[in-house]
Amino acid sequence: MLLGVVSGGLTRRGIVSSCVLVVVFLQMPKEASKSTRSRKTEKAEKPAGRGKAKKDPKAPKRALSAYMFFSQDWRERVKAENPDAGFGEIGKLLGARWKELSDEEKKPYIEQAARDKDRAEQEKKDYDVCALLVIDVSVADMIPQNKANGSGSGDEDDDE
């Protein structure tokens, strides 16, 4: 247990008062450490949470970078030159080749990436407009039609 005392004067509009604050910290006893096996079973027993939201399969794909277009173009060549190389090694070799390229050699990939960026932006814009239309229609479906027509069951109290 830890005990702390703080005292001091407070001045507000010429009135002096003294204040004493007593703070008590209690230390909770440490629990015995649990084995790894029991921790795993605790995790398995927890109810499934909300998790990640499902991604819409109709959503537009993101634009690829110039490096990604380069790696798509060169991956098979690098694999042919290094048949024993694993996935990570091929990635390192592609990265090294990309760094060695001059700006002039990178230009076609950069232009391809710019075109793909325009495509992705247009698809996203079209997708967002379509999603808004679906929301607008579903909201319109939720508005009760009997109130708009003035017909009702007569059970409701109207202030007239």
N, C-alpha and C positions, 0 to 999 in steps of 0.2 A: 504494500500500500504506500502511495506517495501522497503527501499532503503539501499543498502550496497555499500561501496566504498573500494576497495582494491588497494593499491599502493605499488610499490617496484621497486628495480633496478634489471636488468637482465645483467649478464656478459657473453659474448660469445666472445672468442678470443680477450680479452682485450678491447672490446668495451662495454661501459656502456650505457645503455639506461634506461629510466624510463617508467614504464607501469602503467596505471591507468585503472582499470576495474570497471565499474559501473554495478551493478546487481539490477534489479528492479523486485520485486515479486508482482504480482497483485493477490488479493484474490477475487475469484469468489463469487458472491452472492449465498447463500444457497437456494436451491429449497425448496419449501414447501413440507413437507413430504406427501407421497402418502399413501392412505389407503391400507390395505392388499388385498382388493378385486381388486383394479386396478392393483396391482402387479401380481396377479394371471392371470388377463386377458392379461397382457403384455406377460407373459410367454407362454400363450396359443397361442397368435398371432404370436410369433416368428416362422420363417420358420424352418422346420426340418433340422438339421445339418447332418453332415456325420454319426454321431453316431458310435457305435461299429461295427467293421468288422464282417461279418457273419462267424461263425466257420464251418469248413468243417465237415459234419457229418461222413465222412469216416476217419477222423483223428483218430489216436490211442488214447486210454484212458491212462491217467496218472497212474503211479504205486501207489498202496495203501500202507500206512504205517502199521507198526505192530499194532499200536493202532486201526486202522480202521478194521483190520482183527479181533482183539479182540472184538471190539464193535459189529461187525456183528454176531460174535459167541455168545455173551452174552446178546444182546439186548432183545431177547424174554424172557430169564430167568429173567432178571431184571424187565421187564414189568409184568411177572406173579407174581413176589414177591411184586410188588408195582403197583397194578392196577389203583390206583387213580393218579399216578404220571404223570405229563405232559412231553412234549418232553424235555424241558430244565432240569427238575429234573432228568430224566432218563440219560441224558448226564452227569450230575454232579455225579450221582451214578456210572456210568461206569468209569468216570475219577478217582473216589476214589478207585474203585476196581483195576484199572490198576496200580495205585500207590502202592497198597498193595501187588501186585504180586512180587515174587522174580524173579531174573534173570533166574533161571531154569524154572519157570512157564511161563515166557515170551518167552523162546527160540523157541517154535514151531511157534509162531506168527512172530517172527523176521525172522526165516527161510522162512516162507511163503512170507513175505514182500520182502526178497532178491530175491526169485524166480520171484515174480511179477515185481520187478524192472528190472531183466534181460529180462523178456517178453516185458515190455514196451519199453526198449531201442532197442530191436530187431525190434519191430513193428514200432518204430519211424524211425529207420534206413531204413527199407524197404519202409516206406511211403515217406521219403525224396528222396530216389532214384527214386521212381515212379513219384514223383512230378517233379524231374529234367528231367526225360525222356519226360514228357508231355510238359514241357517248351521247351526242345530242338526240339521237333517235331513241336511245334507251331511257333518257330522262323524260322525253316527251311521252313515252309510253307509261310512265309512272304517274302522270297528272290525271286525276280522276276526271272522267268525261262528264259525269252527271252534274257536277258543279258548274261546268262551263255551259251546259245546256239549260241550266236552271231547274232541271228536274231533280227531285230528291225524294226521299222516303217520307218527308214531312216530320220526322222525329227530331230533327235538328232545330234548335232555337235560333231564329234570325232576329237581329236587332233592327226593327223597322219602326 
